[in-house]
Amino acid sequence: MDPIHVEEPVAAPQVQTPEKDAIVASVTDDALVMAHEAQAATPSPEEIITIAQGAQDGGMIGVVLALVAVLGGGAGWKFYSQSSKQKADLATKHADLSHDLAMAELNAKMQVPTVSPPPCVAAHTSFEARIAAVEAKASRMTSLDLPDDFDADVLTARIEKLEKAAKAKPAARKP
């Protein structure tokens, strides 16, 4: 097989302008300034011994000064800033986890079905029995056996005729 030849696009050469050169120079200067602003080096043990020996009053002040130099130096400050940042991150994670745990407990409580108190259960059962009785009675009422040739209009006309006849005859009085 022949290798596949792919032509790469030719990029246009970038044009340098005085503005771009000024920006690059300022960035380079800032990088140099930052490099020179590095923290002071931690004093070596020999320097600490020299400070302690040169101090008066039994060297106690020298030891204190040496400790201040070590703890207040770049390494001490770096350690303090990192440990405080880690403590803050740990506190944030702890708060997030406790919030998530509380939300999970609430969701679990919402999923559990609630049970009604015994008086409510008894009342509910009696209502269901009453409703079942009413439904049974209603179903019997709607299923009357009427003859196939039943005509309600004929029955209504007959009742009206009987009522007129009853009104026309006065009722006999009893003495």
Secondary structure, 3 states (H helix, E strand, C coil): CCCCCCCCCCCCCCCCCHHHHHHHHHHHHHHHHHHHCCCCCCCCHHHHHHHHHHCCHHHHHHHHHHHHHHHCCHHHHHHHHHHHHHHHHHHHHHHHHHHHHHHHHHHHHHHCCCCCCHHHHHHHHHHHHHHHHHHHHHHHHHCCCCCCCCCHHHHHHHHHHHHHHHHHCCCCCCC
